[in-house]
């Protein structure tokens, strides 16, 4: 890891972590995933930090996965390894995860892994120009970062399937109405508002905050663990299909895929 993919700043008990690849719309390559895991681990171990804030530098939160880099892992039905001391950004139940609150601020494009990172967070703020989409279905694959579990929990079965099964875009106003977001604010206020909430959380009793998070997560944990356990194995099966190959070609050629069901 030679470039700084994740900026890290400490302010008023809050760790501000920024996706720092704006020239590529903050596309998630494997280095960015590893560096975010390390930043979360640093947040966890620093007793002066009581809350995290994840945001994106530039015009977009993230344009999603840099898919060609991820293919070797997806074909094997696995995720990239976490660095030593790192915590899983997607908060998978079988991995070490952040035990402190995480607030997120999104703007511009927030695609695929961007939405799943938001689902793994605790409070979500978005600029009024944010556009969300889970595009995996258009690539012949499916989400493995938690959307098939948490999106349903957040917005209900029908609302989740409306977008998971089509790959259609939803705007910030719709995401707020469905309950996926807590607040939508003008673009220039998104990071400021998210930081205000993160700082307020950081001012509360740390043990009470931790107990509240733990209790809430335990209420969902059993269902999540059972579903997460099978996600990567199914992805490996999908990656071996003709449709997945066609989905990747269409992605690289910037065209609509022509799926055959094989």
Phi and psi in degrees as a GROMACS rama.xvg file:
@    title "Ramachandran Plot"
@    xaxis  label "Phi"
@    yaxis  label "Psi"
@TYPE xy
-106.394  -23.1838  UNK-2
-108.128  150.896  UNK-3
-82.1457  98.9635  UNK-4
-82.5567  -23.4014  UNK-5
-127.978  117.379  UNK-6
-79.448  154.27  UNK-7
-142.815  121.65  UNK-8
-135.434  137.693  UNK-9
-101.16  128.364  UNK-10
-152.603  119.758  UNK-11
52.9934  42.2344  UNK-12
79.9777  6.44481  UNK-13
-115.186  135.92  UNK-14
-94.1662  112.486  UNK-15
-91.6747  112.781  UNK-16
-113.229  120.984  UNK-17
-116.227  130.305  UNK-18
-66.4676  121.044  UNK-19
-122.74  56.4973  UNK-20
-138.732  49.3558  UNK-21
-62.5165  -29.3954  UNK-22
-63.3913  -21.5098  UNK-23
-111.685  25.4645  UNK-24
54.8158  33.3477  UNK-25
54.3692  36.2172  UNK-26
-58.7621  135.535  UNK-27
-83.324  101.849  UNK-28
-91.7346  179.019  UNK-29
-66.3368  -34.8595  UNK-30
-62.5586  -41.9651  UNK-31
-63.0717  -41.1939  UNK-32
-60.2967  -44.826  UNK-33
-67.3409  -40.565  UNK-34
-70.0234  -33.91  UNK-35
-66.5956  -40.0901  UNK-36
-59.715  -42.4932  UNK-37
-63.8302  -43.1989  UNK-38
-61.162  -39.655  UNK-39
-65.5989  -37.7591  UNK-40
-64.2972  -40.0984  UNK-41
-63.1027  -41.7267  UNK-42
-59.7301  -44.9781  UNK-43
-60.8377  -41.2247  UNK-44
-85.1829  -12.3517  UNK-45
-90.1989  108.579  UNK-46
-68.5419  -15.8115  UNK-47
-82.006  -11.1768  UNK-48
-103.539  128.673  UNK-49
-117.784  -7.10932  UNK-50
-156.31  151.132  UNK-51
-111.674  153.482  UNK-52
-134.641  119.663  UNK-53
-108.722  130.271  UNK-54
-145.197  174.507  UNK-55
-117.561  132.413  UNK-56
-72.4196  149.116  UNK-57
87.239  -156.567  UNK-58
-80.9627  -19.5935  UNK-59
-132.249  148.446  UNK-60
-68.4346  -60.7557  UNK-61
-162.444  142.459  UNK-62
-83.7102  6.05335  UNK-63
102.129  -168.016  UNK-64
-67.5888  142.819  UNK-65
-82.5256  85.2869  UNK-66
-55.4399  -43.5787  UNK-67
-56.5082  -34.9184  UNK-68
-67.6168  -29.6498  UNK-69
-87.0515  -12.8132  UNK-70
-57.1862  -44.3789  UNK-71
-58.2485  -34.6962  UNK-72
-74.2857  -45.5381  UNK-73
-64.8228  -37.1833  UNK-74
-65.3456  -29.3107  UNK-75
-89.7945  -0.695338  UNK-76
68.0904  42.9758  UNK-77
-145.406  166.189  UNK-78
-101.274  159.379  UNK-79
-58.2291  145.053  UNK-80
-66.2481  146.702  UNK-81
-79.4442  142.072  UNK-82
-68.8564  161.711  UNK-83
-57.1915  127.313  UNK-84
81.6612  -2.07327  UNK-85
-81.0414  157.147  UNK-86
-119.342  143.553  UNK-87
-64.0715  118.27  UNK-88
-62.5494  -24.7807  UNK-89
-93.6401  0.92826  UNK-90
52.796  51.2376  UNK-91
-72.9338  140.82  UNK-92
-62.7979  -22.7788  UNK-93
-94.9769  10.0977  UNK-94
-123.24  155.935  UNK-95
-65.6532  131.889  UNK-96
-131.557  159.908  UNK-97
-61.7573  135.421  UNK-98
-109.128  10.3978  UNK-99
-111.189  158.378  UNK-100
-65.1769  149.488  UNK-101
-132.553  122.427  UNK-102
-103.444  145.412  UNK-103
-127.855  146.377  UNK-104
-126.205  125.143  UNK-105
-120.507  153.955  UNK-106
-154.157  160.65  UNK-107
59.825  -136.552  UNK-108
-76.1795  134.646  UNK-109
-135.716  89.538  UNK-110
-112.045  149.655  UNK-111
44.3084  -102.9  UNK-112
-61.0777  -25.883  UNK-113
-61.7416  -44.8374  UNK-114
-64.9859  -38.679  UNK-115
-71.244  -32.3271  UNK-116
-63.6746  -39.6044  UNK-117
-64.2299  -38.2602  UNK-118
-66.5266  -26.2635  UNK-119
-84.4443  -8.87299  UNK-120
-88.7784  179.217  UNK-121
-108.318  -32.2897  UNK-122
-137.108  134.897  UNK-123
-126.214  123.699  UNK-124
-116.531  141.979  UNK-125
-137.392  145.87  UNK-126
-69.5068  154.798  UNK-127
-69.3324  -9.2983  UNK-128
-99.005  7.69658  UNK-129
-70.3911  139.672  UNK-130
-126.598  124.583  UNK-131
-108.697  149.459  UNK-132
-166.145  143.49  UNK-133
-105.64  101.341  UNK-134
-93.4437  -0.519105  UNK-135
-55.9616  -39.7647  UNK-136
-59.8593  -26.5768  UNK-137
-80.4902  -9.01018  UNK-138
-105.11  5.41436  UNK-139
80.8884  13.5476  UNK-140
-127.6  -160.9  UNK-141
-149.582  166.481  UNK-142
-71.9033  139.741  UNK-143
-123.367  4.68045  UNK-144
-99.5875  10.11  UNK-145
120.75  -7.32835  UNK-146
-64.2535  -35.0401  UNK-147
-71.5787  -10.1912  UNK-148
-104.933  -59.6163  UNK-149
-79.1637  -32.1525  UNK-150
-63.9098  -39.0208  UNK-151
-63.7739  -43.4072  UNK-152
-60.5363  -37.2866  UNK-153
-77.4796  -43.4192  UNK-154
-120.686  -2.32679  UNK-155
92.915  158.732  UNK-156
-57.9516  -56.523  UNK-157
-62.1071  -44.0406  UNK-158
-63.9156  -40.5933  UNK-159
-65.6045  -47.8296  UNK-160
-66.285  -29.6704  UNK-161
-53.2405  -37.2179  UNK-162
-101.466  -34.1045  UNK-163
-66.6538  -34.7184  UNK-164
-88.9807  -9.40241  UNK-165
-114.04  -25.8463  UNK-166
72.4707  11.6415  UNK-167
-66.2063  155.659  UNK-168
-82.071  145.943  UNK-169
-127.365  140.696  UNK-170
-88.1498  174.799  UNK-171
-63.7127  -38.8591  UNK-172
-63.0021  -41.4296  UNK-173
-67.5691  -42.0284  UNK-174
-61.6359  -36.7411  UNK-175
-67.1014  -45.1195  UNK-176
-61.4779  -36.4835  UNK-177
-77.6233  -12.2801  UNK-178
94.4386  5.2598  UNK-179
-72.5244  -32.4072  UNK-180
-110.034  154.408  UNK-181
-94.191  -34.3205  UNK-182
-149.191  147.986  UNK-183
-122.609  130.314  UNK-184
-133.881  164.102  UNK-185
-56.1475  149.616  UNK-186
-52.2403  -43.8031  UNK-187
-70.0124  -9.80165  UNK-188
-105.997  -5.63276  UNK-189
-62.295  -51.3793  UNK-190
-67.4105  -39.9568  UNK-191
-61.4477  -43.8939  UNK-192
-67.1351  -40.9571  UNK-193
-63.113  -41.3025  UNK-194
-65.3719  -38.6299  UNK-195
-58.3601  -43.7017  UNK-196
-69.2822  -41.8057  UNK-197
-61.585  -41.3324  UNK-198
-66.2654  -37.7281  UNK-199
-64.7574  -39.8375  UNK-200
-63.385  -41.9928  UNK-201
-64.1758  -20.7235  UNK-202
-84.734  -8.58849  UNK-203
-84.6564  171.071  UNK-204
-64.2181  117.988  UNK-205
-57.6156  -40.5995  UNK-206
-69.3688  -36.5483  UNK-207
-66.6428  -39.9489  UNK-208
-63.0963  -45.298  UNK-209
-62.8398  -42.5688  UNK-210
-65.2354  -37.3578  UNK-211
-64.4391  -45.8214  UNK-212
-60.7754  -47.5789  UNK-213
-60.5631  -44.2848  UNK-214
-62.5662  -45.3919  UNK-215
-63.1826  -41.938  UNK-216
-70.8632  -33.6009  UNK-217
-64.7096  -30.1248  UNK-218
-67.7529  -19.6751  UNK-219
-110.21  -13.3658  UNK-220
-60.7913  -41.4794  UNK-221
-62.5023  -45.3475  UNK-222
-64.6254  -45.2349  UNK-223
-59.4404  -46.0867  UNK-224
-60.3048  -41.1754  UNK-225
-65.0179  -40.3782  UNK-226
-75.4792  -44.858  UNK-227
-57.3479  -32.3102  UNK-228
-59.4206  -28.3363  UNK-229
-103.818  -0.632051  UNK-230
-64.6402  -49.5965  UNK-231
-70.4645  -34.8817  UNK-232
-64.0176  -39.6348  UNK-233
-69.0896  -36.4248  UNK-234
-61.8897  -42.3804  UNK-235
-59.3451  -39.7383  UNK-236
-64.4123  -44.5745  UNK-237
-64.1694  -36.8764  UNK-238
-65.1369  -20.072  UNK-239
-86.8736  0.743414  UNK-240
-89.6611  160.434  UNK-241
-63.0392  -36.3168  UNK-242
-63.9951  -38.3126  UNK-243
-65.1536  -39.6739  UNK-244
-64.1474  -42.1267  UNK-245
-65.3905  -39.0835  UNK-246
-60.9604  -40.9609  UNK-247
-67.2777  -43.5719  UNK-248
-59.3495  -43.1914  UNK-249
-64.0467  -38.2388  UNK-250
-61.9329  -47.6306  UNK-251
-69.3503  -31.9845  UNK-252
-91.7563  -0.438102  UNK-253
55.7124  53.206  UNK-254
-139.537  169.057  UNK-255
-74.1074  139.729  UNK-256
-76.462  151.607  UNK-257
-116.478  96.3643  UNK-258
-86.9407  146.212  UNK-259
-112.228  -11.4437  UNK-260
81.5033  18.5962  UNK-261
